[in-house]
């Protein structure tokens, strides 16, 4: 009886949603996008999660932005820029005639105010718990207005990823100074930017509604309204799409792909993802302090099988930490083949012919780079057992799991990374440099400390020539491959699905979707 009542309620909810969608979108001017979770904040300074950034990028803009299908930079609120003083000074020439959504002028003072808010402790709206400010604005020494439409940013030292960082939805977008003064710490609930859509309403846990910015400086949106609808359960989200209660969704379960492909009114979109899923070995713990042991683990894992079974083919096996879609990826690196015999031989050379016991830590919830983590862990456990490595699987929920990993409490762990800006530094330095082995917030969870690798990665941060940086990153990946602190597993595709009436979808390798390019036939 309870099941029947639940089904009737669910059906009524979807029917109501369908009616709402049809009423709002009757002219093809409102698009409803289904997603797994609500946003945490709509203040770019505090944002540190994908669901917040998906909305933020439609309300706000930075000085630069990423091109449609790549992480290459193009002008946004800045028309042009110059890099001076051997990379320590950046001069930006701003776009004129742009208005914030509250009607105030965008100019150099607003840029200084927005950036200084996150870099200057003396600023009235500076807070210690900003999300990505320390990363995006790393090494900023001074921000100043040269005239109404010229800004100079001075760095402590050259920092090659700086321009790419300014395209990120975290921290980099420019906020209205007047709105910040009006709302203070409540600005995240009342966001005001210069982007293609204007914030209208947020019903927590349910939906966020944006409306068209009719005065947008670029081509105005074709949609009148954009609604982000939170539907946590993947199956319910897909059901909502099938019944036209929503127009599109992301966070698609790979197991549902065949079902989606059979729906004549739906279109599946898969794009190369800016991510990597990997198994990290803690080099501080025996026997993973030995290179041959780590290499043996690489030979023991059947990556092709993992991609086929658990990613449903919607991924490519990884051989480097750097996705092949990112410039600087070293395709000349020869992957460790699946070769149990080779793995056993390497273990024998280390006096471990009888194998050894260890632990394999894994998160319980799926991630974009790892759709079925516990099943993947069990498959890896079976691979390792074939060569004599007995791995006990230890599971934890996400928050606890990452806290333990960043504190180095694991022996082996499954983890991954979704890139922020398309710069190799965002993968190689962040995930594998010895600077980032500081507990309890280590992003290098292999705790590999290699001075030669460190020198290459630091040098690559301080020169601007891409050809020179590429050569350095190629050498770095050769060292990483030889040292084998990880077993790189897969680069997963980003998967979305939408109704066939939706046109103009630009599914960026990052979390971004440029909704202002969409229309409904």
N, C-alpha and C positions, 0 to 999 in steps of 0.2 A: 504493500500500500504506500509506504514512504517513498519507494522508488518511483511509483507512478506519479505521486504528487510532485516529486522533484523534476520528473521529465516534463510534466505539464507546465511547471514554473519556468523551466529552462526554455521550453517552446514559446511561452508567452513573452519571455525576455527577448528572444531573438525576433519574434514578430514585431514587438514594440520597436526594437532597434531597426528593423527593416523599414517600418513605417517612418521612423524618424529620419533614416538615411534618405528615403525616397522624397520626403517632404523637403528636407534641406538641400538635397542634390537633384531636385526635380528639373532644374535648368542646367544640370551638369556643371554647377559652379561650386559645389561643396564636396570635398574629398575626406573620407574617414579612414584613417590608417590604424590598424590594429597592432598592438605591441604587447610584450609580455609583462612589463612593469610600468609603474608611474615614474615620472621624473622625481629627482630628489630636490632639485633647485633649478631656477631659471636665471640665476646669477652666474655668468661665466667665471667669475672669480672663485666661486666655491665649487663649481661643477667638477666632478671626477668620475662620472659614470656615463655610459653610452646613451641611456634613455633620456638623460638631461640634455646631452649634446645634440641629439636628434631634433629637439625642439629649438634649442638655443641658436643653432645655425640658420634657422629660418627667421629669427627675430633680430639677431645681431650680425655684425660684420666686423672683420678686422682690416688692417691696412692692406693685407694681401689675402688671396684665397687660392685654393687648389683648382686646377683645371678639371673639366668634367670627369675624365676617366683615368687620371693620373694624379700623382702628388706633386707635379710640376707647379710652380708658382705663377700666378698672373695678378695684375692689378685689381684692387677692390676700392677701399676708401683712399688708398694712395695711388696716384696715377703713375708715378715713377719714383725711383730711388737711386742713391749713389752710396757706394761703400768706400770710405776714405780712411786715411791714417792707418794703412796696412790692416784693415779689417776691424778697427776699433771704433770707427764712427760711421753711423748710418744716417743719411739725410733723406727724409721722405717728403715728397711734394704731393699735397693732398688734393682731393677732388673738391671742386667748388660747387656751391648750390645745393648741397645735401642737407636734409633736415632729419633730426631725430623724430621719433613717432610722437613726441610731446610738442612738436613744433619749434623746438629750439635749434639753433644752428650747430652743425658739425664743423669744427675748425681745429686748429692746432692746440688750443687751450683744452679742448675736450679730450684730445689724445693724451696730453700731458697729465690731465686729471685722472683719467682712467688707468693709465699705466702706473703712475705714482701711487695711486691708491693701493697697489699690490706690491710695490717695491720700497716705499718710503715709510718707515715706522712713525714719522711725524705727521703723516697724512691723517685727517680726521676720520676717514673710513678704512684705515689700515686694520687688518685683522691677522692674527697669527695662524689661523686655521684655513687659509686659502688653499684651494685644491692643487692647481698645477703652476702657480705663479713662480715658485722656485725653479721649476724646470723651464717654462716658456721664457721667462725673463732673466735667465741665468746670466750672471756677470754684468748686468746693467749697473752703471755707476751714476748716470745722469740722464734725465729726459728734459728737453727744453724747447720752447717755442721760439723759432727764429723770426717768423712773421705769422700772419693769420692762417696761412696755408702751407707752412714749412715747419717740420719737426726734426730735431736732431737727437739721436740716441747714442750716448757714449758708453762703450763697454770697457770693463777692466782689462780685457785681453781679447784677441780675435776669437770668434766662436762661429765656425762655419755653419752649424745648423740653425743659426738665429733666424734667418729669413723664413725657413720652413716652419719653425716654431710659431711664427706670427700668423700662419694660416690655420692654426688649430682652433677648434671651438672652445677649448678650455683656456681661460685667462685672457687670451689675445684679443677677443672682440672689444669694441669700444662702446662703453655705456654712457648714457646721458648724464652729465654732471648734475643737472637740475633734478632729475628723477632720483639720483642717489641722495641728494640733499633732502628731498621730500620724504623718501621712504626709508632711508638708512638701512638697518639690518633686515628690513622687510622687502628690500628691493628684489630679492629672488622670487617674490610672489607678485611683483608688479614690474616686470622687466620692460625696459625701454631702450631700443637700439635704433639702427638705421636700415634694417634688413627688409626683405620683400614682404614679410607679414608682420602685422601688429598684434600684440597680445590682447586678448579679449576677456577670457575667463578660464579659471582653473578650478575644477571640482575634484579635490584630492581623492586619489584611488579610482577615479572614473575617467575623466577626460580633461584635455586642455584644448581650448578653442582659440584659433588665430584667425584674423581677417586680413584681407588684401590691403597692402600699403599702396594706395592709389597715387602717391607721390614718389614712388621708388625711382631712384636715379637710373637704374638699368631697366631692361624690359620688364614692365609690371607683370605680376602673376596673372595667369589665365583663370585661376580659381578665385572665387570670392571668399571662401572660407576653407580652413584646413583644421581638421579635428584629429587629435591623437587619442585613441580610445584604448584604455588598459583592459586587456583580457588575459590574465595570467596563464590559464591552462591552454596549452598548444592546440589540443583537439577542439576545444570550444572556440578558439580563435579561428581555426580553419572552418568550423561549422558556420560561424558568423559570416565568413567570406563567401561560402557556398550559397548562403541564403541572402546575400547582398545586404547584410546589416553593416558591413564594412566594405571598402573598395580594394584594400590591399593589406599585406602584413609581412613582417619579417620574423626571424627566429623560427624558421621552419624546421621541423624534425625531419632529418634525412629519410626516416622510415616512411614518411608520408608522401614522398616525391612521386612514386608510381601512382598513388591515388590521385594526386593533383594533376598529373599528366593525362589522366583519363577524363578530367572535367573539361568539357569543350568551352566553357565560359571563363576559364581561368588561364592565366599565362604565368609560367615559371621563369624566373630570372636568376641566373647564377653568374657571379662575377668573381674573378680572382681576389682572394682575401689578403689583407695586409697582416698576416698572422703566422704563427708557428706553434705547434704543439710538440712538447718534448718530454723526455725522461731525463731528469737531472740526477747525477751521482754526486754525493757530498764528498768532495776530495779531502775533507778534514777527517773523515772516518775510514778506518781500515775495512776492507782492502782496497777501497776506491781511491786511496792515495797513490795507487800504482797505475801507470798508463795502460799496461797490457790488460789489466783487469777491466778497465773502462772500455778498451777496444773490444774485448771479448763480449761484453754486454751488447755492443753495437752489432757484432756479427750474429749474435743469438736471436735478435728480434726480427720477425717477419713483417716488415712495414707494408709490403704489398697486400698482405692478407688483412692487416688492420684497416687499410684504406678501403678495401673491397667490402669487408664485413660491417664496419662500424661507421664509416663515412659514406657508405653506399656509392663509392666512386666519385663523390663530390669533394675531392681533395687530391693533392698530389703528394707522393712520399717526399719527405724532406731529407736533404743531405747537408744543408747548411742552416745555421740559425737565421740567415737572411732569406726572406721569400724571393723567388726568382723574378717577381714583378718589381722588386726594388733595385734601383741602379746600384751597381757595386757588387751584386751577387756574383760569386765566383763559380761559374758553370763548369770550369775545368776540374774542380774537385771531384774525385771519384768516390762515390758513396760506398759505405760498408755494405757488402752484399749479405744476404741471408745465408750464413754458412756456419751451422752448428759445429762442424768438425774443426773449422778454423778457430772458433771460440774455445773449444775444448783444448786445442793445442796451446793457445795463449795462456790459458789457466794453468796448464801443466808446466809451462815455462816459469810460472810464478810459484810453483810448488803447491798449486791448488787443484791437482788432478782429481781429488775427491769432491771438489766443489766447496761451497760454503753457504751459510745461512745469513739472511739479511732481511730487511723490511722494505716494503714498497708502499709509500703513502699516496693516497688519492682523494680528491674531493668527491663529494656525493652528488653535487649538482652539475648539469651539463654546462659547458662553456662554448663560445663560438669556435674555438680551435679544438674542442674535444667533446663531441656530441654525446658519447656514452662512456664516461670516464671509468666507471667500475667494471664494465664489460671489457674495456680496453686493458685495464689493469689485470684482469683475470687471464686474458689472452697472452699478455707479456709474461705473467707468472708461469704459464705453461711453456712458453718459449725458453725461459730461463731454466726451468726444471730439466729440460732436455740436455742442457750442458752442465748440470750439477749444481746450479744456483737455486737454492730453496728460498723463495721470497714470501714472507708473510704480509698480506695486504692489510693496511691500516687506513680506515676511512674517517673523515671528519667533515662537518659542514664548512662552507666556504670561509667564513670569517675566522674560525678557529684554525682551519687548515692553512690559510695564508700566513697567519701569525706564527705558526710553528715553522713553516718553511722559511720565512724571512728571518727567523731566529736560528736556523740551522739545526733543528731538532730531528730531521729525517736522515735516513741513510740513502734511499732513493725516493724520488717523488715525481709525480706527473704534474706538469704545469704548462703554461703557454703564455703567449703575449700577442696582443693586437696592437699594431703600430699606430702611433699618433700622427706622424707627419711625413712618412715616406722617406726619411733620411736614414742611411745605414747606421748612423750613430745611435739612433733610437732603439736599435736592436743590439748591436755589437757592444757598444760601450755600456749601455744600461744593464744588459743581461749578463755580460761576461768579463767586464773589467774589474780589476782588483779594488778599485775605488769603491765599488758597490757591494763589498762583502761585509759591510759594517752591520752588526746585529743591534737591535732586533728588526731593522728595516732593510735587510740586504735584498737587492733585486737580483744579484748574482747568487742564486741558490745552489750552484755547484761549488761555490767558494774557491774557485780556481784563482790562484795568484801566480801570474806569469809575467815577469818583468818585460820580456820582449814583446808580448802582446800588448801590454799596457803602453809601452812607448809608441807603438804603431797607432793605437786608438786615440791617444792624446794628441799626437801630431796631426792626425786626420781631422781633429776638431778645430785646429788652429790655422788651417790653410783653406783658401776658398776655391782653388782650381779643382774642378770635378775630376779631371783626368788624373791628377796627382792623388786625390783622395781615393779614387777607384783603385789605383795601384796599391795603396796602403791597405785598403780593405780586403783586396784579394790576398795579400800576404797574411793578414790577420786571420782570414778564414782557413788558410792552409795550416796555421798554427793550431787553431781551434779543432780542426779535423784530426790532426795528429794527436793532440792532447786528449781529445774525446771526453770532455767533462759532461757532455750530453749524449743521449741517443736522440737526434732530431727525428720526429715521427711523421708529421704531416703539415701541409699548408692547406687549410680548409677554404673552400669557396664560401662567399656570402650568398645566402639563398633568400629570395623573396618571392612572393606570389601576389598577383593582383588580377582584378577583373579585366576582361578583354576590352572593356570600354575605356580603360585608363591608358592614356598615351603620353609619350615623352618622358618615360622613366629614366633617370640617370642614377644608377646604383653605384656610388663611389666605393673604391676599395676600403676607405675608412667607414665609420658609421654613418656618414652623411648621405642624405637623399635630398637632391635639389628639387623640392616640391614646387617651386615657382615655375619650373619648366613643364609641369604636368598639366594635362587637361583631360576632360571626360567627354567622350563623343556621345 
